[in-house]
Amino acid sequence: MGVIATLMFLTVCAFLVGVNGGGPAVHNEVAERARRWFYEYLTGDHGERVMRFRGILDRQAESLQAGVIFPDWGYGCLSMDEEAEEAHWTPFLEHGVEYLRRTYHEPYSQEGEQLVAFLLGIASHMVADELWHSLSGLRDGFMRTLANSTFRGDYGQAHSVLDVGGDFAMAHMNDLGFMRDKWAVPLRDIAAIYERMGIPVGQWRMRACVSRQFYAMEAVKRFGRGLFPTYAAKAPMLTERLDDYVIGGLYSMAAGTTECWHALVDWFVDGNFTKKCLVRDRRHKASGNSVASNRESLGKKQSASMLHQVEHALRESNNYNKYLEFVQHNISSYESNGILYLSTTHSQPTTTATVISDVDALPHRDMSGGRQHAFAAHKKPIKAAGECAELGLLFPKIKQLYTTSAYSGFGTAVATGDFSGSGRTSIAISAPYYRSDPDLGLKASNTKGSPGVVGAVFVLEEQDLEYAMASQDIRDADPVVIQPSNGDEQSSTGSSRTSKFPVFGSSLAVVDFNADGIDDLVVGSSGYGADPAGQVLGRIDVYLGRPGKGLASSPDFTLTSEQLARYTGSSRSVQRIGGFLFGEDVNNDGFVDLLIGAPYNSDTSRDRHAGRMYGYISRASRDVRASRPLMGPPDFMLASPARQPFEWFGFTATAVHMKETNMSMLLVGAPGHSSMAEGSSDEVHSLAGKVYAFAVANTTAAGTVVVQPRFEGLAFAVGKEKTQLGSSIHIWEAGLAAVSDGAAQPPLVLLGSPSEHALAAASHDAAMRVAGPGFPTEPIPARGWQTGEVRILDPQQWPNGTAHSGSGTISGLLATILGTQSPGHFGRALASRGAELWIGEPISESEDGRIYQWHAGTDEPACFFLRNTIGKARLGQAIRSVRRGNNEILVVTAPHDSQFSRLSGSVLLMERPIQ
C-alpha cells in the first residue's frame, strides 16, 4: 500500500478513535476546564499540594492532552483492544501511581512531571467516559439519555451520533486553539506500567496507535466544524445540552475530573488510594485487576456504516487530498529519554483556511428560508445575515458586563426584581462555575460563603449605563455577591452535603414568597448533594427581600432534593431539582408564586425523566424565625396527564389569566413528549413536545392556598419529530391590544420550539393554513434543520377540551414566526414589553447569536447583532425586559462569550426610551 493510501486509511480510521468514548476534542475540553478549576485557596498541606500539581499541569500541557486521549489508543488498532480497555479503569491508574512513586521523587525531573500530567489526563478520560456512557449502573448519563429520548432506546445509534458528533459539536461551539499541536507521550513508562500488570505491550504498537490518535486530533481541529451538521441535525441534545446536561455534560465531566484530581494528589504524595475517582469504585468494592472483573463494555466495535459516513463526509471536501498531504509533510515525530514527541511543523498550516472553507460547503450546511409571522399581510423575503443591524443603532446606551473567570457560565440565568421596596429594579445574574476569591474585595452579601465552593449570583442594585458601547468587569460594578452556603448540614446517612460544584445559580426566579409585597430571589443549585451522579440531587434557596435593605445575607428558606423526597413520600424516586425555577402568579391573587420544575424526576425505572412540577403559593404565614427554616412540603405537585419516560414535564411553566372565566391556566411544557404519527399506529415522533394547561380558580384573598390545579383536557402538541414544543413559553400581555386600536385585549401565549425542523414547502404551507389576521397564503420555501419557530396563540379561542392534533393544528393559533438559519434555535428566549416582542436565536451565525425585535402588525421582525472579536458567544440565550422610569432596559445574555476569558460569558444591559 502506498504512503498516501496508508495515510488516507489511517486518517479516516482516526476519526473513529473517539467512538469508544468522547473524542479528542471532548476529552481535551473536559481536561482544560478541570485544569482551570484545579486550584485551592485554602491553606494547609492539601492546598499546597494542589498548587504544586497545578503547576505541573501548566508546564506539561503536551503530556496532559496526550494522556487525556490515550486510553482509547488500541481500539481498532493492531488488535490492542483489550490493552486499551485496561487503561479505562482504576487498577491501571493505581499501578501507574505506584510505578511513579517508585521511579520518580519530588521534586520531579522533566520525565517525572510528564508522567504525572499523563496519568492525570488518563484519570480525566476515565471519569468522563463513565458519565458520558452511563457506566457503573448510571442510568441517566448523556448517551443513555440521548438514546432513550431521541432514538427510542437505540443505544447503538446514539453511540454513533454522539461519540463522533460530540467532537464536531466542540469544533462548532468554540475555537479549539487551546489544543496543542504537540504531544509528549511517556511510552517507556506506560509500557512499564502494563508490564507491572502482567500485560506485555510492545512500544512499537503504542507508537503506531498513538500516532493515529494524534492524526485524529488534527483532523477534528481542521474538519470538525464543517462536519458538525451531519450529526447535530439528528440530535438536538448535541446542540443544546452538551454543555450543561446534569450527568455527562461538559461541566459535569469537568467537575468530576477536578474532584478526582484532588483525590489523586494524595495518591501521588502519600500513596493513599482511599478516595476514588469512579462512581463504580465509590459504590462497589473492586474485585481484582483484570478486564473481566472491572470493565463494562464501551461498545468499542465500530460498524462499517460509521466508517462509511465519516469517509463520505471527508470525501465531499475538495481539499481532502490537500489535508492528507498536510498530514504527510507537516506531522513529525521523534523520541528522547523514553518520551515520544509528536508535533506539526506549522501550528496553523497554510491549507487550513482553504480546507475549512471547502468543508463549510458540505451538504446540510446553514440554510436560509422564509419567515412568516402573525399579523403581516404579505410575507417578505428573509434577511441575509449581513442585513442584520448592530444593536448600537437601536440602543444609545449599552453596557457589557463580563467576568474573567474562565468557564464561569456568567449569564446562565438572569432575573429582575425590586428586592428592597425602593421602586428600583435590580438585576440578578448567575455564574454557576465562578470561583470566589477572598482577595478580590467583592461585596459579598452571603458572609457564610466558602471560598472553596464554586458558583455565584451577582445582584446589581444600580445600572448606570454609559452612552456608546462600554465594557465592565462585574467585580467593578459594585454588585452584591451571593455565594453558596457552606452546606454543612448532614444527610440522612450522616455524610456531609458539602460539594465543590453545587452549580449554584443554575436557575433563578423572582417571587414574593412571604406575600409582603417585596420581591424575593430564589436560587437553584442543580448539583448540590453528596454524590453528583446520585439519585437525589439539587437544592433551592430563598433569599427574602427586605424594605430598604435588600436581600438577606443568607438563605431564609431552603429545600433539598432529599427533603422533597421525604415530603412527597417518594424516597425511592430519582429527585433532581434546582435547574428549572419559575415565578408565576398561579392563582391571580397579586403575589408571585414559586414553581419548581423537575423534568429529570423519575418515580420508577419505567418512567425515567417523566418529570414533575412542584408549587409553593405565596403567603404571609411562612415562619422565618427559625435559624434555618425549611420550605416544607409543596402546596401542590403535578405530573403529566399523559406521563411518558423522557417527557421532561416541568421544563418550562407560566400562567395566563382568563378574566372571562375567572380562571387562570397554568401552562407546563414537556418538550420530550413523543407523539404518534398521523394515521399510523406504530410510527413514533420523538421529541415532538407538548404543553399541558391546568385550570386554577382565581382567588381574591391574599395568600390563599391554591387547590390542586386541574387538567381538563386542554393541551397543545404537533406531529413533528424533534420539534420540542414547550421548550419556551411566554405571555405577551399587550400583543393583541397592539393591533386592536388600543382596545383592552387579553394577552397572547407564545410557544417556542427552538429545535424545530422545517417541513418541505408544500406540506408546511398546508399545515399552517390557519385563521388569523393577514396570514400569508403563498408557499413557504423549504428550510433547514433546528431553525426554530414561535407560535402565537389567542387563549380566547381555547375550547373546553383537547387542542391536540397530529396534523400540527393548534387551537387558538393566530400565526407562526419562523427562524431563518440551520441551526439557529429561533425562539430559545422570549421577552416582551408593550407591543414589542423580543426573540433570541443564539445558535445562528455559527453560534455568534442574534436577537429579533418585532412590533405586532409590522411586516417582519428586525434582526440585530453585536460585534464580537472572538465570536460564538451565543448572544440571545436569555432575554429580559425591565422598565426603569420612562426607559426600557433590555438584558441579553451571551454565556459562551470568550472575549475576556474562555467561555466565561457576558451580559448586555441596553437602555432606551420606551417607544
Secondary structure as the mmCIF struct_conf table of DSSP 4:
data_model
#
loop_
_struct_conf.conf_type_id
_struct_conf.id
_struct_conf.beg_label_comp_id
_struct_conf.beg_label_asym_id
_struct_conf.beg_label_seq_id
_struct_conf.end_label_comp_id
_struct_conf.end_label_asym_id
_struct_conf.end_label_seq_id
HELX_RH_AL_P HELX_RH_AL_P1 VAL A 3 ALA A 14
HELX_RH_3T_P HELX_RH_3T_P1 PHE A 15 ASN A 20
BEND BEND1 GLY A 21 GLY A 22
HELX_RH_AL_P HELX_RH_AL_P2 PRO A 24 TRP A 37
BEND BEND2 LEU A 42 LEU A 42
BEND BEND3 GLY A 44 GLY A 44
HELX_RH_AL_P HELX_RH_AL_P3 ASP A 45 ARG A 59
TURN_TY1_P TURN_TY1_P1 GLN A 60 GLN A 60
HELX_RH_AL_P HELX_RH_AL_P4 ALA A 61 ILE A 69
HELX_RH_3T_P HELX_RH_3T_P2 PHE A 70 ASP A 72
TURN_TY1_P TURN_TY1_P2 TRP A 73 GLY A 76
BEND BEND4 CYS A 77 CYS A 77
TURN_TY1_P TURN_TY1_P3 LEU A 78 SER A 79
HELX_RH_AL_P HELX_RH_AL_P5 ASP A 81 GLU A 86
TURN_TY1_P TURN_TY1_P4 ALA A 87 HIS A 88
BEND BEND5 TRP A 89 TRP A 89
HELX_RH_AL_P HELX_RH_AL_P6 THR A 90 THR A 103
BEND BEND6 GLU A 106 PRO A 107
HELX_LH_PP_P HELX_LH_PP_P1 TYR A 108 TYR A 108
HELX_RH_AL_P HELX_RH_AL_P7 GLN A 110 TRP A 132
TURN_TY1_P TURN_TY1_P5 HIS A 133 SER A 134
TURN_TY1_P TURN_TY1_P6 SER A 136 GLY A 137
BEND BEND7 ARG A 139 GLY A 141
HELX_RH_AL_P HELX_RH_AL_P8 PHE A 142 THR A 150
BEND BEND8 PHE A 151 PHE A 151
TURN_TY1_P TURN_TY1_P7 ARG A 152 GLY A 153
HELX_RH_AL_P HELX_RH_AL_P9 TYR A 155 MET A 173
BEND BEND9 ASN A 174 ASN A 174
TURN_TY1_P TURN_TY1_P8 GLY A 177 PHE A 178
BEND BEND10 MET A 179 MET A 179
BEND BEND11 ASP A 181 ASP A 181
STRN STRN1 LYS A 182 VAL A 185
HELX_RH_AL_P HELX_RH_AL_P10 LEU A 187 ARG A 196
TURN_TY1_P TURN_TY1_P9 MET A 197 GLY A 198
HELX_RH_AL_P HELX_RH_AL_P11 GLN A 203 ALA A 232
TURN_TY1_P TURN_TY1_P10 ALA A 233 LYS A 234
HELX_RH_AL_P HELX_RH_AL_P12 PRO A 236 GLU A 240
TURN_TY1_P TURN_TY1_P11 ARG A 241 ASP A 244
TURN_TY1_P TURN_TY1_P12 VAL A 246 GLY A 248
BEND BEND12 GLY A 249 GLY A 249
HELX_RH_AL_P HELX_RH_AL_P13 LEU A 250 ASP A 270
BEND BEND13 LYS A 275 LYS A 275
BEND BEND14 CYS A 277 LEU A 278
HELX_RH_AL_P HELX_RH_AL_P14 VAL A 279 ARG A 283
BEND BEND15 HIS A 284 HIS A 284
BEND BEND16 ASN A 289 SER A 290
HELX_RH_AL_P HELX_RH_AL_P15 VAL A 291 ASN A 294
HELX_RH_AL_P HELX_RH_AL_P16 ALA A 304 ARG A 315
TURN_TY1_P TURN_TY1_P13 GLU A 316 GLU A 316
BEND BEND17 SER A 317 SER A 317
TURN_TY1_P TURN_TY1_P14 ASN A 318 ASN A 319
HELX_RH_AL_P HELX_RH_AL_P17 TYR A 320 ASN A 330
STRN STRN2 ILE A 331 SER A 336
TURN_TY1_P TURN_TY1_P15 ASN A 337 GLY A 338
STRN STRN3 ILE A 339 THR A 344
BEND BEND18 THR A 345 THR A 345
BEND BEND19 SER A 347 GLN A 348
TURN_TY1_P TURN_TY1_P16 THR A 350 THR A 351
HELX_RH_AL_P HELX_RH_AL_P18 THR A 352 VAL A 359
TURN_TY1_P TURN_TY1_P17 ASP A 360 ALA A 361
BEND BEND20 LEU A 362 LEU A 362
TURN_TY1_P TURN_TY1_P18 PRO A 363 HIS A 364
TURN_TY1_P TURN_TY1_P19 ALA A 374 PHE A 375
BEND BEND21 ALA A 377 HIS A 378
HELX_LH_PP_P HELX_LH_PP_P2 LYS A 379 ALA A 384
HELX_RH_3T_P HELX_RH_3T_P3 ALA A 385 GLU A 387
HELX_LH_PP_P HELX_LH_PP_P3 CYS A 388 CYS A 388
STRN STRN4 ALA A 389 GLU A 390
HELX_RH_3T_P HELX_RH_3T_P4 LEU A 391 LEU A 393
TURN_TY1_P TURN_TY1_P20 LEU A 394 LEU A 394
BEND BEND22 PRO A 396 PRO A 396
STRN STRN5 LYS A 397 TYR A 402
BEND BEND23 SER A 405 SER A 405
TURN_TY1_P TURN_TY1_P21 ALA A 406 TYR A 407
TURN_TY1_P TURN_TY1_P22 PHE A 410 GLY A 411
BEND BEND24 THR A 412 THR A 412
STRN STRN6 VAL A 414 GLY A 417
BEND BEND25 PHE A 419 GLY A 423
STRN STRN7 SER A 426 ARG A 435
HELX_LH_PP_P HELX_LH_PP_P4 SER A 436 SER A 436
HELX_RH_3T_P HELX_RH_3T_P5 PRO A 438 LEU A 440
STRN STRN8 ALA A 444 ALA A 444
BEND BEND26 SER A 445 SER A 445
TURN_TY1_P TURN_TY1_P23 THR A 447 LYS A 448
TURN_TY1_P TURN_TY1_P24 PRO A 451 GLY A 452
BEND BEND27 VAL A 453 VAL A 453
STRN STRN9 VAL A 454 LEU A 460
BEND BEND28 GLU A 461 GLU A 461
HELX_LH_PP_P HELX_LH_PP_P5 LEU A 465 GLU A 466
STRN STRN10 TYR A 467 TYR A 467
STRN STRN11 ALA A 468 ASP A 473
HELX_RH_3T_P HELX_RH_3T_P6 ILE A 474 ALA A 477
STRN STRN12 VAL A 480 ILE A 482
STRN STRN13 GLN A 490 GLN A 490
TURN_TY1_P TURN_TY1_P25 SER A 492 THR A 493
BEND BEND29 GLY A 494 GLY A 494
STRN STRN14 SER A 496 SER A 496
BEND BEND30 LYS A 500 LYS A 500
STRN STRN15 PHE A 504 VAL A 511
TURN_TY1_P TURN_TY1_P26 PHE A 513 ASN A 514
BEND BEND31 ASP A 516 ILE A 518
STRN STRN16 ASP A 520 SER A 525
TURN_TY1_P TURN_TY1_P27 SER A 526 GLY A 527
BEND BEND32 GLY A 529 ALA A 530
TURN_TY1_P TURN_TY1_P28 PRO A 532 ALA A 533
BEND BEND33 GLY A 534 GLN A 535
STRN STRN17 VAL A 536 LEU A 537
STRN STRN18 ARG A 539 TYR A 543
STRN STRN19 GLY A 545 ARG A 546
TURN_TY1_P TURN_TY1_P29 PRO A 547 LYS A 549
STRN STRN20 GLY A 550 LEU A 551
BEND BEND34 SER A 553 SER A 554
BEND BEND35 ASP A 556 ASP A 556
STRN STRN21 PHE A 557 THR A 560
HELX_RH_AL_P HELX_RH_AL_P19 SER A 561 TYR A 567
TURN_TY1_P TURN_TY1_P30 THR A 568 GLY A 569
TURN_TY1_P TURN_TY1_P31 SER A 571 ARG A 572
BEND BEND36 SER A 573 SER A 573
STRN STRN22 VAL A 574 VAL A 574
STRN STRN23 GLN A 575 ARG A 576
BEND BEND37 GLY A 578 GLY A 579
STRN STRN24 PHE A 580 GLU A 584
TURN_TY1_P TURN_TY1_P32 VAL A 586 ASN A 587
BEND BEND38 ASP A 589 PHE A 591
HELX_LH_PP_P HELX_LH_PP_P6 VAL A 592 VAL A 592
STRN STRN25 ASP A 593 ALA A 598
TURN_TY1_P TURN_TY1_P33 PRO A 599 TYR A 600
STRN STRN26 SER A 602 SER A 602
BEND BEND39 ASP A 603 THR A 604
HELX_RH_3T_P HELX_RH_3T_P7 SER A 605 ASP A 607
TURN_TY1_P TURN_TY1_P34 ARG A 608 HIS A 609
STRN STRN27 GLY A 611 GLY A 611
STRN STRN28 ARG A 612 TYR A 616
TURN_TY1_P TURN_TY1_P35 ALA A 620 SER A 621
BEND BEND40 ALA A 626 ARG A 628
STRN STRN29 LEU A 630 LEU A 630
BEND BEND41 PRO A 633 PRO A 633
BEND BEND42 ASP A 635 ASP A 635
STRN STRN30 PHE A 636 LEU A 638
TURN_TY1_P TURN_TY1_P36 PRO A 641 ALA A 642
TURN_TY1_P TURN_TY1_P37 PRO A 645 PHE A 646
STRN STRN31 PHE A 649 PHE A 649
TURN_TY1_P TURN_TY1_P38 GLY A 650 GLY A 650
BEND BEND43 PHE A 651 PHE A 651
STRN STRN32 THR A 652 MET A 658
TURN_TY1_P TURN_TY1_P39 LYS A 659 ASN A 662
STRN STRN33 MET A 663 ALA A 670
TURN_TY1_P TURN_TY1_P40 PRO A 671 GLY A 672
STRN STRN34 SER A 675 MET A 676
HELX_LH_PP_P HELX_LH_PP_P7 ALA A 677 ALA A 677
TURN_TY1_P TURN_TY1_P41 GLU A 678 GLY A 679
BEND BEND44 SER A 681 ASP A 682
STRN STRN35 VAL A 684 HIS A 685
TURN_TY1_P TURN_TY1_P42 SER A 686 LEU A 687
STRN STRN36 GLY A 689 GLY A 689
STRN STRN37 LYS A 690 ALA A 697
BEND BEND45 ALA A 701 ALA A 701
TURN_TY1_P TURN_TY1_P43 ALA A 702 GLY A 703
HELX_LH_PP_P HELX_LH_PP_P8 THR A 704 PRO A 709
STRN STRN38 ARG A 710 ALA A 717
BEND BEND46 GLY A 719 GLY A 719
TURN_TY1_P TURN_TY1_P44 GLU A 721 LYS A 722
STRN STRN39 LEU A 725 LEU A 725
TURN_TY1_P TURN_TY1_P45 GLY A 726 GLY A 726
BEND BEND47 SER A 727 SER A 727
STRN STRN40 SER A 728 TRP A 732
TURN_TY1_P TURN_TY1_P46 GLU A 733 LEU A 736
HELX_RH_3T_P HELX_RH_3T_P8 ALA A 737 VAL A 739
TURN_TY1_P TURN_TY1_P47 SER A 740 GLY A 742
STRN STRN41 LEU A 748 SER A 753
TURN_TY1_P TURN_TY1_P48 PRO A 754 SER A 755
HELX_LH_PP_P HELX_LH_PP_P9 GLU A 756 ALA A 760
HELX_RH_AL_P HELX_RH_AL_P20 ALA A 761 ALA A 767
TURN_TY1_P TURN_TY1_P49 MET A 768 MET A 768
TURN_TY1_P TURN_TY1_P50 PRO A 773 GLY A 774
BEND BEND48 GLU A 778 GLU A 778
HELX_LH_PP_P HELX_LH_PP_P10 PRO A 779 ALA A 782
BEND BEND49 TRP A 785 GLN A 786
STRN STRN42 GLU A 789 LEU A 793
HELX_RH_3T_P HELX_RH_3T_P9 PRO A 795 GLN A 797
BEND BEND50 ASN A 800 GLY A 801
TURN_TY1_P TURN_TY1_P51 GLY A 806 SER A 807
BEND BEND51 GLY A 808 GLY A 808
TURN_TY1_P TURN_TY1_P52 SER A 811 GLY A 812
STRN STRN43 LEU A 813 LEU A 818
BEND BEND52 GLN A 821 PRO A 823
TURN_TY1_P TURN_TY1_P53 PHE A 826 GLY A 827
BEND BEND53 ARG A 828 ARG A 828
STRN STRN44 ALA A 829 ARG A 833
TURN_TY1_P TURN_TY1_P54 GLY A 834 ALA A 835
STRN STRN45 GLU A 836 GLU A 841
TURN_TY1_P TURN_TY1_P55 PRO A 842 ILE A 843
HELX_RH_AL_P HELX_RH_AL_P21 SER A 844 GLU A 847
TURN_TY1_P TURN_TY1_P56 ASP A 848 ASP A 848
STRN STRN46 GLY A 849 GLY A 849
STRN STRN47 ARG A 850 HIS A 855
TURN_TY1_P TURN_TY1_P57 ALA A 856 GLY A 857
BEND BEND54 THR A 858 GLU A 860
HELX_LH_PP_P HELX_LH_PP_P11 PRO A 861 PRO A 861
STRN STRN48 ALA A 862 PHE A 865
BEND BEND55 THR A 869 ILE A 870
STRN STRN49 LEU A 875 LEU A 875
TURN_TY1_P TURN_TY1_P58 GLY A 876 GLY A 876
BEND BEND56 GLN A 877 ALA A 878
STRN STRN50 ILE A 879 ARG A 884
TURN_TY1_P TURN_TY1_P59 GLY A 885 ASN A 886
STRN STRN51 ASN A 887 ALA A 894
TURN_TY1_P TURN_TY1_P60 PRO A 895 HIS A 896
BEND BEND57 GLN A 899 SER A 901
TURN_TY1_P TURN_TY1_P61 ARG A 902 LEU A 903
STRN STRN52 SER A 906 PRO A 913
#
